[in-house]
Amino acid sequence: MKMWAGRFRQPLDPRFEQWQRSFPFDQRLIEDEVAASRAHARALAAARVLSQSELGSILRGLEQIGQQAANPEFLRDEEAEDVHHFVEKQLVVLIGEAGYKLHSGRSRNEQIATDLRLYVRRSVDELQHGLGELLEALVTRAEKAGLATMPSYTHLQPAEPVLVAHWLLAYAEMFFRDSARLADCRKRLNQCPLGSGAVAGSTLPLDRAAMTSELGFDQPTANSLDATSDRDFAIEFVQTLSLMAVHFSRFAEEMILFSTREFGFVRLPEAFSTGSSAMPQKQNPDAMELIRGKAARVIGDATALITTVKGLPLAYNKDLQETQEPVFSAAETMQAVVSIAAGFISAVEFDYERMQAAASSGFMNAMAAAHYLVARGVPFRHAHEQIGQAVQWCVERHCELEEMPLDELRRFAPDAGQDFYSHLTLDAVLGCHDVEGGTAPARVRQALAEARERLAALKGELHAHA
Ligand code: ARG
C-alpha cells in the first residue's frame, strides 16, 4: 500500500514513479530507520496511542526487520518508495494492521532528518577509528625514521634539509585537524529531530527527551521547521571530508613523485601497486593515483550538497532527497581511502641513503650559512647577498658551499672564519632549526612524543563513543 494514495484519482506515470524513489540508495539507512522507529513507538505507547501489546509486537517486528537488513534478498523491493515506506510495509507483513499505527504523529520529513544524522554520526565514528589507525601507522613510521634526513622543498625546488620524521609529522598534523573537525561536526549534529512532525511539530504529546536519550542524542532539536529541513550537519561532514581528501591527495602526490626514478626516495610496496599490460618493467603507484583522484569526487559531493540547499525555502522540499547520495558517496569513499592509505604507509619503504644524499647537496645549507654571518653581526640582507654571491661562485665551478676555499669565500663574506664549515654540515644545519615546530632533532623528538599523546587521547575519545 502506498503511503499517500487516498487523495489521488490517477496512478503515477510509471517512469516518474520509479525515478522518484530513494529506496535503491536510502536502504543504507535501514538500521537507523529501525532505531528511530523503535524510539517513536515507545513514545507512542507512553502517549497511549499504542497499547502495551501493540508496542510489543511493533518492537518485535522492528527487531526482525533489523536482523534481516543485512540480507540483500530481503531488501529487494521494486515498489517501496523509500526506506521509511519499506520498513512500514515489512512491519505490516510481519505483525498486521498494528504496523500501520506506527506512523501516528510522525512524518518522513523528521525521519529522514533523524536517520541521516544517525548515519553521519556513525560514519564519523568509523572514520575517526580509521584516522586513529592511519595516524598510528604514520607516527610509527616517523618514529622508525630516527635521524634520517631528506630535502624539503618550496616551489618544488630544494630548500632546506629536514628530518624524514618531521616531514611525516606534517601529514599527521593535517589528519589530526581533520579528526578534530569531524569531532566538532559530531557535536553539532547530535540533536534529535523526532517530534518535529512534517513541519510544525508532532500532533501528539510525544516525550522528546525520552526519544533523544534512547537514540544517544544530546538534546532535542529546538525548531521543527529547521529540524526537518536542516542539512548543515551533512554539509559540514562532507566539506570536512573534502578537505581530508585534499590532504590525502597531497600525500599521494608526494608518494607518486618521490617514487619516480628521478627522486627515488620511496619504494612502492608491491601489494599496493599494479603493473602495465603493455610495458613489462612498470610498477605503477595506482593506489596513490586513485587516492589523488578520489579527492575530485568528494569535492564534487561537497559542491553538490551545498548547492542543493542553496535557496531552498523552508521547510522540507523533495530536493533534500538529493542530499543523501553525496553523503553516502563521500563517507564510503573516504572510509576506503583512509584504510588503503594506512596499509600503504605501513608497507612503503624509504631509501634513506638517497634521501640523505639529496639533502646533503644543492646548497640546502645556504640559509644556515647566511645565519652564520648574522650571528657575527652582519645584517641579514647583506649576509643574504654575500652567500648568494658565494653560491653563484660555486654554481659556476660545480661545487658546494662547504667546498669553497675560505679565501675565496672571504672575498664575498669578509666576516666568515674557519668555523664557517662546521656550521654547514647536515647535522649543524638541522640543529640550527631549534625552535618549537622546527626540524632540530630534539624538537622532532618532542613533537613525536606529543603526537603519541594526542593519538592516545583520540583513541580514548573513540572508546567513549563506542
Ligand atoms: N525519501 C525522502 C527524502 O529523502 C523522505 C522524505 C519524504 N517526504 C516527503 N514529504 N515526500 O527526502
Residues whose N, C-alpha, C, O or C-beta is under 5 A from the ligand:
A	BS01	LIG	S22 D82 R108 N109 I112 L320 Q321
